[in-house]
Amino acid sequence: MRGQKFISALCAAMMLSSATGLNAFAEKNDTPAPAAKKTYNYVALGDSIAAGYGLGKDKGIAGDPALVITDKLLADPVQGAYPAILSGKLKELGAELGADVQGTNLASTAYRAADIEKTIRQQGYKGEFATQILETFGSQGASEVLTPYHDIYNKYLTQADLVSIQLGGNDIIMSIIPEMLVHENPVIRASATSLMFTLFGTDTETAMGAGLQIIDQNKDSITADTFLEAANYMKNIGSKAEELVQQSADHVKGVVKAVQEVNGDADIALVGMFNPYRTAEESADVEKDILAVLGPIFAKASDTAAETEDMTDAKGEPTKEFTETINEKVANITELKEQLEKLFGYKHMAKVIDTLDSAETLGEFKKAVMDLGVEDSEALEEILKQYTDIDELKSALDVIGSGEDVSELPDVANIIGQFSNSAEAAEAKAFAKQIAAPAAMQLAGKNVDPQIKSLNEKLKVIAKESGAVYVDVYGISPETDFDPHPNANGHKEIADIVFASVKGMAAERMSDGRKVSDVEDVTTSDEVTTSDDVTTDDVTTEDNDRPLGDISGDGKINVTDITLVAAHVKGKKLLAPEAVIYADIDRNGKLNVTDIVLIAAHVKGKKLIAG
């Protein structure tokens, strides 16, 4: 188990009342009555990855079986998803140990860690991003199928013995889109809609069309300022990367805490994140698709803005005058930002911009700003003289508030001057390269990979602090297609890694019904290799009638046998090769915790060793 100590098989002896009593029990009860099976419950929490979204692609995006949790999905979860595969492995282990294993996949497509925490804690909460996706992919009211999961979550979490949690990726990658989807700026909304379609595997033409439709619906409200605000927003979309990582980690920590408040006894496997676009080829392909979508949207937005400003020619193409207007606005915005930063400093700029919400005139704005503690009132007066009304000032500050670096916005005017028709592929490509490239890089994985690695490091700390097991799955095989979700092989790899990490503690619970954690001096692996300073045991194996599990060769299966295998697993005293034959209870060619647990179950009369 990665990063965690297995409880020694010696603990199996501690589960029993005493060595003497056990020997007597084993000798006097040759055919004990079978004990009632223990029920072992596994619950998976996660987003679309754990839900298995995309494994049933023939269903289409809106019809994917993993899109919404229903009674049908709970009864018949996506079998190719790693929680289902892991459940199968746990059931096999349970069959060996006499436990009835139940697996429940509560992973929720389009849910962020923040949404999962709210779902656990708040009655009636529905995922905000999931709601937006359903409304976008479907028709108005489509999100009504998204029922609140609070009661479902708490029902299964209360009974859980093991909870796997894989969250955080959406909080980084998808945290950008929800904010954009509800933005007042229609160009930003259009970009978000197309990005969402693209990231969910929709073809480029459909994704682009969804954004262009929003541009057309809002063409009367798109001005040069609207266009500039959206351009600045897209240019600076990756500037808060590390802040997003920390927020993501905090949200995952909140989920772990919420689970522990519901069920403090459950084991938690905190599964790390992988980056499906971490190879250069995959990243380039995704970036290409994103640029192909965003380029035409911004080209169309510039044309629409020119029409609103009455600066298009007879063909409807932006004129030189419109380009000059854009350049002038950019210069004014840059100057305004520099002037305000001299007065207030960068940290106070947000407060200055916030005062506009309540100000209806330039006079009210001046008074509100003075109340913030500005000392140079004359300098403020000079700034305000450049604007004729509050709306003009608000437009400029909106652009400043949409990003951190307006200095590159003159590139936008240059593009408009060089390319005149949004129908031309060259112009769309130019707009995408100059305006939307940072967003494409962020969402394609070029910037996300360092963030994923940073998040995983923070998840390791959270696991250690909370007593959870951290499971490292970053190194699963890279994807070979565009879809950011793992393919079938990727899910199998994740399931294998998680199972290896939880097998030991799952076996303990299955065999005894309680968690033992008071022995710490054990190996970090559930399989041991021989070292030169370890002596072998002289156990004879001449008796062909000797039962499986009788490691000592005394004709009995008791605590002595448990102790012998425990010493072997810990690497303290290895068994002779002939004794290993009788210690390998599950006949898999390896000696590990499972074999000790099986012997202990036999001694306690819970599950007799066959043969």
N, C-alpha and C positions, 0 to 999 in steps of 0.2 A: 504494500500500500504506500503510495507516494507521499512523502513528507509527514507520515504519521507512524507512531509505534504500534505494532500489533500487540494486543494483550497476550502474554505468554500462555502457552498451552498449560503451563503449571497452574494457571488460574482455574482450569477445569477442576482440579482437585479441590481448590478452595471453595468451589460452588457446592461441594458435598459437605456433609456435617462433620465427618472425621474419617481418617483412614481406617481405623478399626471397625467403625460402624459400617463403612462401605464394603469392606472385605466380607463381613458377616452377611450383609445384605446380598452381595453377589453370590455367596456360597449357598445361602439358604433359599434363595428365590431364583431357581433356575429358569422358571417361566413366568416372569412377572406380568401382571395385567397391563395391557398397553395403555399408556397415558393419553389424555386428550390432546389433540393437536393444538399447538400454539398458533395463533393467527399473527402473521407478520405483514404489516401494511407499508407499502412504499408509495410516496406521492411525489410527483414531479411538478416543479414550478419553473416557468420560463416564458420565453416569447415564441415567435413563429418557428425558431430553430427547433426547440424541444417539442413543439406541437406537431412537427412533421409537415409544415406547410411546403408545398411544391412537390411532394412525393407523388401526389395524384394530379399531375399537370393536365391530364385529359379532361379534368372537371372544369378547367378554366379558373380565372382569378377569383371571381365572386362566388363560384361554386366549389371552391376547394374545400374538402371535408374538414380541414384543420382550421378553417377561418373563424368559426364561432363554436363555443362549448355548448353542447346540447346533451340531453339524456342519451340520445343515440350515440354521440361521440364518446361519452363516458363509458357506455357499455361496449363500444367497438372502436377503440382509439386507432389512430394511424399505425399500422403494424410495422412499417418501415422506420418509424421514428425511434431514436435511441431510448426513450423511456420505455417503450414497448419491448424492445430487445433486452434492455436491462431487466425488466420485469420477468421475462422468460428465463434469464440466467438465475435470478433470485428464486424463481419457482423450482428450478432444478436443484438448487442448493437446499431449498426448503424440503423437497421430496427426500433428500438424503438425511435430513435432520429431523424429519417428522413435523414440519411446520407448514401451515397453509398460507401461502403468500398471495396477497392481493395487491395489484398495481393500479394506480390511478394517475392519469396524465391530466393535470390542471394547467398545463402550459397554454398561454393565451396569445394568439396572433396579434401583432401590432400593439402589444402592451410593453411599456417601459417598466423598469424597476419601480419608479415612482408610482405607476398605476397599480402594480401588484401590491405594494404596501397599502395604498389607499383602499384597494379591494378587500384586503384582510381586515382592515380597521373600520371601514365605513359601510354601513348598511345602505344599499341602493346605489353604490358607486359603479359607474360604467367607464371603461377606458376612453379617455378623451381622443387619443389618436386613432384608436380602433373605430370609434364613432365617425370620425372624419373620413376614414378610408371607406367605410360602408356607404356613407352619404355620397362620396365621390364616385365610387365604382358602380353604385346602384342608383336608385332614384331617391327623391326626397322621402324620408321616412324609413329608408332601408335599415337604419341603425336600430329600429325597434326590435329586430331579432336578437340584438345584443342585450341579453338579460343581465341584471346585476349578478355577479358571481360570489358575492360576500358569503351567503349561506352555504354554497357549494364548497368554497374554499375552507371555511371553518369546520364544516362537517368532516371532511377527510383529513385535514391537518390535525384535528383533535385526536384522531385515532392512529396517526402516523408513527411508525417506528423509524423510518428513514425518509428524509425529504431532500431531494436534489434541487438545487437552485442554480439556474444559468441565466443571468440577466446582466444588463449593463450596456450591451452593444447598441440597442435601440436608443438608450439615453444619450449616447454619443452621436451616432450617425443620424438617427431619426429625430433628435431633439431640434435640429435645424428646421425640419419641415413643418411640424405642428404650428410653430410660431408664424411661419410664412403663410400657412393656409388661412389664418385668421387675420392677416395683416390688412390694414386699411388700403394699402397701395395695391391696385389691381395687377400691376406688372409683377410684383413679388408673389401675389397669390397665384397668378398664372404659372410662374416658374415653379412654385412648390407643387402644384397639381401635376405638371408634366414630370417633375423629378420623382414624385411618388409613383406615378405609373411606370416610369422607367426602372426604378429600383425594384419594383415588383414583377419585372420581366415582361412588361407589355412592349409590343413592337414600337419602333421609333415613330412611325407615322401616327399611330393612335395617341401616343403620349404627347407628341407635338401638337396634334389637333386639339387636345383637351385644353392646353394652355392658350392656344390662339383663339379658341372660342371665348375664353374669359376676356381676352384683349378686345375682341369685337363687341362683347356685351357691355364693356365699360369704356368704349372709345371716346365718349363725350367728356369723360372726367380725366383722361390721361393727357397731362401737359408736359412741358419740358422739365418742370420740377419733379413731377411724378416719375418721369423716365430717369432723371439723374439720381433720385433717391433710390430707386431700384438698382441702378447700375452700381452705386456706391455700396449698397447692401451686399450685392453679389461679390464685389471685389474683396470684401473684408469678411467673408463668411467663415473663414477658418481661423480668424484672429483670436478666438476664445477657446481654442482647442483644449488647453490644459485645464481651464476652468470647467469645461464640460466633463472632462475625465474625473475631476474631483467630485463634481455634482453626481455623476454616475455612481462612483464608489459610495458616496454618502447614501444614495437611494438604495443600493444593494444592501448596505449595512442596516438600513431601516427595515428591509424585508426580512433579513436574518433575525433581527430583534423582534419583529412582529410575529414570526413563526414561533420563536422561543416563548413569547408571551402566551400564545395559544397552547403550545405543547412544549414545556420545558424539558421533557424527557426524550424527545426525538433526536436521533442522530441527523446531522446535516452535512451533506456533501455540497460544497460550494464549487461549482464547475466553472473554470475559467473560460475566456473567450478565444476564438480563433479569428483570423482575418482571411476571408475567402478570396480577397483580391491581392494577396501579398506577393504574388509573382508579377514580374514586369509585364508579361503578356496579358494577364488578366486585367491588371490595372489599366493598361493602355486601351483595351477593348471597352471597358466600362466608361472610361473618360471620353472615348470617341462617341459612344452612344449619348452620353449626357450633353456633350457639346453640340451634337447634331440636333438635339431637342431644344436647347436653350438659345442657340444662335438665331434661328428664325423668330423666336418669341421676342428677343430684344430688337431685332431688325424691324419687326412689325410694330413694336412699341415706339420706336423712334419715328417711324412714318406717321403713326397715329398722333404722337405728340406734335409733330410738325403740322398736321391738319388742324389740330385744336388751336395752335398758335397762328393759323392762317399763313403758314410759310411753306406751302407746297406749290409746285408749278402745275401746269395744265395736265400733266401726267400723274399728278398726285405724289411726286417725289419731293423730298426735302430740298429746300433751296439753300444757296450759300448764306442767305440772311439768317436762316434757322441755325446753321452751323455756327455763325458768329454769335447768335443769341446763347447757344449752349456754352460757348467759350466764355462769354461775359458772365454768365451765371456761375460757372465753375470758379472764375477768378474772384467773384464777389463772395462766394461761399468760403473759399480758402482764406481770403482776407478776414472775413467775419470770425472764423474759427481762431485765427491767430490773435485777433484783437481780444476776443473773449478769454482766451487762455492767458493772456498777459494780465487781465484783470482778476481772474478767478483761479487760474491754475486748472490743470486737466481734471483733477479729481472732483472739482465743483461744477464742471460743465453740465453734468446730468441734472443738478439742482436748478441751474439756469434754464435749461430746456423744459424742465417740469413746470416752471412758473408760467409757461405759456398756456397751460391747460385752463387756468382760471382767469387769465388776462384777456380782456375784450378790446382794449385799445393800447396804443404804444405807451400812453401815460401810465396805465395800470401796470404794464409790464415793467416800466422803469421803476415804479415804486416797489414792486415785488422784488426786483433785483437788488435795489438799494437795501432792502430789509435783510438781504443775505450777507451784508457786511462789506460791500464794495466801498473802497476809500476814494477812488478817483472818479467822481461823478461827472467831471468834464469829459473824460475819455468815453464814458458811457454815452453821454449826449452826442458826441461826434459819431459814434457807431449808429445810434438810432436815427440821426439825420439822413442817413443813406437810404432809409426806407419810408415809403409814403403811407403804409398802413400795416396793421398787425398781421394780416394774412401773408403779405410779402415776406415779412420777417419769419413767420412760422414756417413758410416753405423752405427758406434757407436753412433754418435750424433743423427741420425734418431731415434734410439731406445730411447735415452734420451728424445727427443722431443715428443715421442708418449705417454708419461705418466709422472706422477710425482713421482712415487715410484718404482724404479727398484729393490729394495732390496728383493722383494718377487719372483723375477724371478728364483732363484735357484730351487723353487718348480717345475718349468717346467721341468728342467733337471731330477729331481727326478722321475717325472711321466714317462718320456721317459725311464728311467732306469728300472722302475717297470713293465711297460707294453710295449710289443714289436710289437703288431699287431693292426692297426687301425680298423680292422674288428671286433675286440672283443668289446663287449658292455661295459665291465669293463673299458677298456682304454678310450673309448669315455666318459664314465661317469666321470672318474677321470680328464680328460682334462677340461671338462665342469665345474666341481666343483672348480678346482684350477685356471682356467684361465678366464672363462666366467661368473662365479657367480655374480660379481658386475654388469655386464651388464644385467643379468637376473633379479636381484633384482630391478635394476633401471626401467626396462621396465615392470616388473610384477606389480609394484606399491608399493613395500615395501619402496622404497625411494621416489617415486613420491607423495605419499599422503601428507607428510609434505610440499612438493613443491606446490602442488595444494592449500593447505590451505594458504601458504604464498602468492601465487599469488592472491588469493581471497581478502586477506587483502589489497594488493596493488591496486586491482581493485576498492575497496571501496573508496580509496583515490582519484583515478582517476575520479570516478563518482562524488565525492563531488567537486573536483576542476573544472570539466568541466560542471557541472550542469546536468549531466545525472542521471538516476535512477539506483541504483545498485539492482540487483535481485539475491537473494541467493537461489541457487538450489542444494547446496552441499548435502543436506539431502534427495535427492530422493531415492527411494527404490534401494538397491544394486542389481546388475545384478546376474543372476543365470547361465549364460553361459560364454564362453570364450570371445566372441566378445566384444570389448571395447565400442561399440556403445549402446545407450539405447535401450531397447526393446520397444514395443508399449506402455506398461504401463508407462515406464519412460518418453516417449515423452508427454504423457497425463499429467503427473505430472508437467513437466516443463511448459507446456502450461498453466495449471491452475495457477501456481505460477506467471508467467509473467503477465497473464491477471489481476490477483488481484493487481499487482503492477502498471499497466498502465491504469486501467479502468477509474479512476477518470479524469486523464488528457485527455484521449481519448474522454470521454463524453463531456468535455468542448469544445474541438475542433469540435466535431461532431455537437454540438448544436448551436455554435456561430460562428465558422469559424476563431476564433483567440484565442490566449492563454492569460489567465488572471492570473497574478501572484503577485498582490499587496496586498493580504491579507495573513498574515502568522500565526495568532493566532488561528490555527485550530487543530483538533484532528489528530493523526497519523493513525487513522483507519477509514475506510469508513462505519463502523457500530459501534453504540454506545450502551453502557449499562447504566442503570440507576444508579446514585450514591445517597447517602443519603442526600446530601446537595442541591439537585436539586428539585425544586417544580414542580408540574404538572399543566397543563393548564386546565381551566374550560370551555371547549368548549362543547356545547350541540350538540347532534346528533339525535334529535327526528324526524327531517324531512326526511321521506323516499325518497322524490324526490330530495334530495341534490346530486349534481353531484360529481363524483370522482375528487379530487383536491381542492374542497371547504373545506379547513381545518377549517376556521373560522366559517362556518355555516351561512354566510350572503347571500348565494345564488349566489355568484360571485367567479370567480377564478382570482386572481390578485396578486399584489406584497405582500399584507398582508399574503397570503398563503405561498408564497415563504419564507418570513421572519420567519413564525412560524415553518416551517419544518427545516429551517437553524438553528434555535435556538435548535431544538431537536437534530439534527445531531451533533452539537457542544457540546451537553450535558449541555447547559446553562439553558434551560427551556423545560422540556419534555412535550410532548403532552399527553392528557388523552387517555386511551385505545380506547375509541370510536372514537376519532379524528384520531388515527393512521390508522383506516380503510380507511379513505378518503385520507390519505397522501401516502399510499403504491401504487403508480401509476402502477408500473410494476408487482404488485401482487405476489411478491416473498417472502413475509413474513418478509421483512427487510426494514428499512428506511435508505437510504444512499444518496450519491451525485447524483446517477442516478435519483432518484425520484424528487429532486429539479430541475435538468436539464429538466426533462420532463414537470414539471409545468411551468418553464420559457419558454420552447418552445411553450407551449400552449398560454401563455400570449402574446408572440411575434407573434403569428399566424403562426409559422413555422411548427408545428405539433400539431394538436388538440388531446386532450385526448379522447380516445374512451369511449362511454357510458356516 
